[in-house]
Amino acid sequence: MLEKSAAMDTGAQVPSRLYLYTDDVRQLHHYLQARGYAPGALGVADYGMEEFDILDPEGHRLSIGEKT
C-alpha cells in the first residue's frame, strides 16, 4: 500500500508512507535492531495487523506488518 500523507501538503517531514507485508514481523523487527537500525515499537493495530514503523533516509515512513 502506498499512501500520500495529508501532511505533505503542509510541508511536514514525512511526505509518504509505504506499507509492506511480511510473514514474520517480529523476526524482521529483531533483524533491523540487530543491525543498528531504529524501528519503532511493535504493536497490534485495531485493523488486525502486528506492525512497526521505520523511517527511510529521506524521511518516508515504512510501515511493516503481518496479519494477526
Phi and psi in degrees as a GROMACS rama.xvg file:
@    title "Ramachandran Plot"
@    xaxis  label "Phi"
@    yaxis  label "Psi"
@TYPE xy
-121.17  130.376  LEU-2
-128.489  130.798  GLU-3
-87.9147  123.992  LYS-4
-72.9159  139.015  SER-5
-62.4469  -26.5133  ALA-6
-65.9178  -20.7422  ALA-7
-59.6033  -36.9809  MET-8
-69.3361  -18.4027  ASP-9
-100.624  1.86833  THR-10
82.7164  17.1566  GLY-11
-64.6935  162.598  ALA-12
-74.0583  -18.7818  GLN-13
-106.565  91.5014  VAL-14
-76.9219  -22.7676  PRO-15
-155.781  169.315  SER-16
-137.476  133.335  ARG-17
-116.062  124.446  LEU-18
-101.102  123.718  TYR-19
-113.633  140.055  LEU-20
-104.08  142.195  TYR-21
-137.439  162.454  THR-22
-88.3627  -15.3871  ASP-23
-147.666  82.7267  ASP-24
-65.4557  -35.0107  VAL-25
-66.9751  -41.5203  ARG-26
-64.3731  -42.4331  GLN-27
-65.0981  -40.7534  LEU-28
-58.8507  -47.8509  HIS-29
-62.9999  -43.2676  HIS-30
-56.545  -46.8523  TYR-31
-64.971  -43.6612  LEU-32
-61.0825  -42.4357  GLN-33
-64.8665  -21.5192  ALA-34
-100.84  12.8633  ARG-35
89.7783  6.49677  GLY-36
-83.5065  166.632  TYR-37
-121.857  73.3928  ALA-38
-70.7551  151.735  PRO-39
-68.2098  174.921  GLY-40
-67.5893  146.115  ALA-41
-72.9682  141.257  LEU-42
-158.022  163.592  GLY-43
-105.372  121.505  VAL-44
-80.5024  157.59  ALA-45
-65.2998  -11.2662  ASP-46
-96.6035  14.6821  TYR-47
86.5272  22.8079  GLY-48
-115.537  133.857  MET-49
-87.3741  126.483  GLU-50
-153.576  167.699  GLU-51
-148.996  161.885  PHE-52
-113.354  153.338  ASP-53
-150.865  144.431  ILE-54
-95.1546  138.908  LEU-55
-81.926  171.979  ASP-56
-58.842  -22.1613  PRO-57
-93.9859  3.25242  GLU-58
91.1811  6.73588  GLY-59
-77.9054  138.539  HIS-60
-86.7719  126.138  ARG-61
-105.514  119.919  LEU-62
-104.048  128.962  SER-63
-123.195  127.066  ILE-64
-147.201  167.661  GLY-65
-139.556  134.616  GLU-66
-63.8063  133.513  LYS-67
